[in-house]
Amino acid sequence: MTESRSPTRADTALLQADGVGYRYPRRRGESAAPPAVLDGVDLAVRPGEFVAVLGMNGCGKSTLLRLLAGELTPDAGTVRLSPADDVAPVPLSGLSRRAVARRVAVVHQSLPPLPGLSVAAFVRQGRYPHEGAWGALRRSTGAPGEQVERALDAVGLVGDVHRPLDELSGGERQRARLALALAQSAPVLLLDEPIAHLDVRHQLQMLALIDELRRTLDLTVVAVLHELDVAARAATRLVALAHGRVVANGAPADVLDAALLRTVYQVRGRVVADAVTGRPRCLVDEPV
């Protein structure tokens, strides 16, 4: 007789999409509804993973991230989130916005203009899911607070608490956005192109920081990335989208090949093992 066992933490998905579809609303003046951006997407994200979402511009990567965060509601299927460790995921529709924010933190590509706002005041907003608007207001002119200070220290900005946010460099702003997400104390971190607009050195530093935080803070990361070699270097799993569907899902060495380059990116190319690291590297030759 086979011995039964209770599910472990690694067995339980923290976040998952089941048959998710989405199309953006018809714009004024359009005679027909736009085509679906996503159609029947299935994805389960388990504790401790670093999942990189890949695909061409417009394939639905950022839309999928917003659906996983509960910022958009799917037209079909269900997005589920585990409300606590070792608890099976439940539909996002059954959770409040604050409950979702306690479990999922999102780092978007850019910031709106925030003139005069200090780094500490910006990062302190990450405490709203736990303290509410009154708690955030009460702290707005006081000390940053333990969680905020820890978040700033983790990203190397603890000495910049009083600097205006709009005086930071591009890389520093990206770290400030990451600190805000860390201040939420959420176990799942969703990153929309976290290395966009950064030079190569700062790209490597940012990804190394994200991976270090994932391991030391026991986070689960889902990131939209464009750079295939960078994704293969950083992620534990790659998920590639094309035509609104998942067309590849697995470890970098298992899914990166010439067929994926052609199907997902419409280019001819080769994938080779790096002579030093052994990781896959993509050599692109020409458009299909």
C-alpha positions in Angstrom: 0.0 0.0 0.0 1.3 3.4 -0.9 1.9 5.7 2.1 0.0 8.9 1.9 1.6 12.2 2.9 0.5 15.7 3.6 1.4 18.3 0.9 4.6 20.1 1.7 5.2 23.9 1.2 7.0 23.2 -2.1 4.0 21.2 -3.3 1.6 24.1 -2.8 1.4 26.8 -5.5 1.4 30.3 -4.0 -0.1 31.8 -7.1 -1.7 30.2 -10.2 -3.6 31.0 -13.3 -6.1 28.4 -14.5 -7.3 28.8 -18.2 -6.9 32.6 -18.0 -8.0 34.7 -20.9 -8.1 38.5 -21.3 -8.9 41.1 -23.9 -8.8 44.9 -23.3 -12.1 46.8 -23.6 -13.1 48.2 -27.0 -11.9 51.8 -27.5 -14.1 54.6 -28.5 -14.6 54.6 -32.2 -13.6 51.0 -32.7 -16.2 48.9 -34.5 -14.9 45.5 -33.3 -13.6 44.2 -30.0 -9.8 43.9 -29.9 -8.4 40.3 -30.1 -7.7 38.5 -26.9 -4.3 39.3 -25.4 -4.2 36.0 -23.4 -6.2 32.8 -24.2 -6.2 29.8 -21.9 -3.0 30.5 -19.9 -2.1 28.0 -17.2 0.7 28.8 -14.7 1.5 27.6 -11.2 4.2 29.5 -9.2 5.6 27.6 -6.3 7.5 28.8 -3.2 11.1 29.9 -3.8 10.9 30.0 -7.6 12.3 32.7 -9.9 10.1 32.5 -12.9 11.0 34.7 -15.9 8.1 35.5 -18.4 9.4 35.9 -21.9 8.0 36.9 -25.3 7.8 39.6 -27.9 6.4 43.0 -27.3 2.6 42.9 -27.1 2.4 39.2 -26.4 0.7 39.7 -23.0 3.6 39.5 -20.5 2.7 42.6 -18.5 -1.0 41.8 -18.8 -0.4 38.4 -17.2 1.6 40.1 -14.4 -1.3 42.5 -13.8 -3.8 39.6 -13.7 -1.6 37.7 -11.2 -1.5 40.8 -9.1 -5.3 41.3 -9.2 -5.0 44.6 -11.0 -7.0 43.2 -13.9 -9.9 40.7 -13.8 -9.7 37.8 -16.3 -12.5 37.4 -18.9 -12.1 33.7 -18.6 -10.5 31.3 -16.1 -9.4 32.1 -12.6 -6.4 33.5 -10.8 -5.8 31.9 -7.4 -3.6 33.0 -4.5 -2.6 31.2 -1.4 -3.8 33.3 1.5 -1.2 31.8 3.8 1.8 29.4 3.6 0.8 25.8 3.2 -2.8 26.8 2.3 -4.3 25.9 -1.1 -4.8 28.9 -3.4 -8.3 30.5 -3.5 -9.7 32.8 -6.2 -8.5 36.4 -6.0 -12.1 37.5 -6.3 -12.7 36.2 -2.8 -9.9 38.3 -1.3 -9.8 42.0 -0.5 -7.3 44.3 -2.1 -5.4 44.6 1.1 -5.4 40.9 1.6 -3.9 40.4 -1.8 -1.3 43.2 -1.2 -0.2 41.4 2.0 0.7 38.4 -0.2 1.8 39.9 -3.5 4.0 43.0 -4.2 4.4 44.5 -7.6 7.2 46.5 -9.1 6.1 48.3 -12.2 8.3 49.6 -15.0 8.1 53.3 -14.2 6.9 55.8 -11.6 4.5 58.6 -12.0 5.9 62.1 -11.2 6.1 62.5 -7.4 7.7 66.0 -6.9 9.1 66.6 -3.5 8.4 63.1 -2.1 11.3 61.7 -0.1 12.6 58.2 -0.5 11.4 57.2 3.0 7.9 58.6 2.4 7.7 56.7 -0.9 8.9 53.4 0.5 6.6 53.8 3.6 3.6 53.5 1.2 4.4 49.8 1.1 3.2 49.5 4.7 -0.4 50.4 3.7 -1.7 46.8 3.4 -0.7 46.2 7.0 -1.3 49.6 8.7 -4.0 51.1 6.6 -4.3 54.7 5.4 -4.4 56.0 9.0 -1.3 54.2 10.1 0.6 55.4 7.0 -0.6 59.0 7.6 0.4 58.8 11.2 3.9 57.8 10.3 4.3 60.2 7.3 6.3 62.8 9.3 8.0 60.4 11.8 10.8 57.9 11.6 10.7 55.5 8.7 9.9 52.5 10.8 11.6 49.2 11.2 10.2 47.5 8.1 11.0 50.5 5.9 14.5 50.8 7.2 15.1 47.1 6.6 13.8 47.4 3.1 16.0 50.4 2.4 19.0 48.7 3.9 18.3 45.6 1.7 18.6 47.6 -1.5 21.4 49.9 -0.4 19.4 53.1 0.1 19.4 53.4 3.8 21.5 56.5 3.6 19.1 58.2 1.2 16.0 58.3 3.3 15.6 62.1 3.1 16.6 62.5 -0.6 13.8 63.6 -2.9 12.8 60.7 -5.1 13.0 62.8 -8.3 16.7 63.4 -7.6 17.6 59.7 -7.8 19.3 58.1 -10.8 17.5 55.5 -12.9 19.2 52.6 -11.1 18.5 54.2 -7.7 14.8 54.7 -8.6 14.6 51.0 -9.5 16.0 50.1 -6.1 13.5 52.5 -4.4 10.6 50.7 -6.2 12.1 47.4 -5.1 12.3 48.7 -1.5 8.6 49.7 -1.5 7.7 46.2 -2.6 9.9 44.7 0.2 8.3 47.0 2.7 5.0 45.2 2.0 6.5 42.0 3.6 4.8 40.0 0.9 6.1 36.5 0.0 5.5 36.9 -3.8 7.3 39.6 -5.8 6.1 40.5 -9.3 8.5 42.5 -11.4 7.7 44.1 -14.7 10.9 44.5 -16.7 13.1 45.3 -13.6 16.2 45.9 -15.7 14.7 48.1 -18.4 16.6 51.3 -19.2 19.6 50.1 -17.1 23.1 49.7 -18.5 24.7 46.2 -18.5 26.5 46.7 -15.2 23.4 47.9 -13.4 21.3 45.1 -15.0 23.7 42.5 -13.5 23.7 44.3 -10.1 19.9 44.5 -10.1 19.4 40.8 -11.0 22.0 39.7 -8.4 20.2 41.8 -5.8 16.8 40.3 -6.6 18.2 36.8 -6.5 20.0 37.5 -3.2 16.7 38.9 -1.7 14.8 35.9 -3.0 17.1 33.5 -1.2 17.7 35.5 2.0 14.1 36.7 2.5 12.5 33.5 1.2 10.7 35.2 -1.6 9.0 33.9 -4.7 9.7 36.0 -7.8 7.9 36.3 -11.2 9.6 38.8 -13.5 9.0 39.9 -17.1 12.3 40.0 -18.9 13.4 40.7 -22.5 17.0 39.6 -22.4 17.1 35.8 -23.0 20.7 35.3 -21.8 20.0 37.3 -18.7 16.8 35.3 -18.0 18.7 32.0 -18.5 21.3 33.3 -16.0 18.9 34.5 -13.3 15.7 32.4 -13.4 15.0 28.9 -12.2 12.2 28.6 -14.7 11.3 30.2 -18.0 7.7 30.7 -19.3 7.4 31.9 -22.9 4.2 33.4 -24.4 3.2 33.6 -28.0 -0.2 34.3 -29.6 -1.7 34.6 -26.1 -0.7 31.2 -24.9 2.1 29.5 -23.0 4.3 27.8 -25.6 7.3 26.8 -23.3 7.5 26.2 -19.6 10.6 24.7 -17.9 14.1 25.1 -16.8 16.3 27.3 -19.0 18.4 24.5 -20.4 15.3 22.5 -21.2 13.2 25.1 -23.1 15.8 27.4 -24.8 16.5 26.1 -28.3 16.3 27.2 -31.9 12.6 26.2 -32.2 11.7 28.6 -29.3 13.6 31.4 -31.0 11.7 30.9 -34.2 8.3 30.4 -32.5 8.4 33.0 -29.9 10.7 35.7 -31.4 10.5 35.0 -35.1 14.2 34.8 -35.6 16.7 32.2 -36.7 19.3 31.4 -34.2 21.2 28.9 -32.1 21.4 28.1 -28.4 24.8 27.0 -27.1 26.2 26.2 -23.7 28.5 28.9 -22.3 32.0 27.6 -22.1 32.5 28.9 -18.6 29.2 28.7 -16.9 27.5 26.0 -18.9 24.3 28.1 -19.0 22.5 28.4 -22.3 23.3 31.4 -24.5 21.3 32.5 -27.5 23.0 33.5 -30.8 20.6 35.2 -33.1 21.3 35.2 -36.8 18.4 36.9 -38.7 14.6 37.5 -38.7 12.4 34.7 -40.1 
